[in-house]
Amino acid sequence: MSTICPVCGLPEELCMCKAIAQEEQRIRIKLEKRKWGRDVTVIEGIDDKDIDIHDLASTLKSKCACGGTAKNGVIELQGDHRGKARRILISLGFKEDNIVVE
């Protein structure tokens, strides 16, 4: 038996809540320099109420083969992974026009 979406009440197979939430996100991917000149890729703008940000961070870390964290609605990846993170987010269903790489 399939589970029911708590938002719309439809079975999970028919639910479009997550897809709609992904299309409405305005995501910024930028590179920051930390102490000792280390690069950190910062991904902002993902609403953690609609999307499990820790699960998304785990997926990004495994596909980019790097460490990182998710806190306060921001995902941080160790190293410069701006292009790869953008491609991964698009493959996960986020709208390409709403992702800005700085």
Summary of the structure (lengths in Angstrom):
residues: 102
radius of gyration: 14.8
end to end distance: 44.4
largest distance: 53.0
contacts: 264
relative contact order: 0.20
helix: 35%
strand: 27%
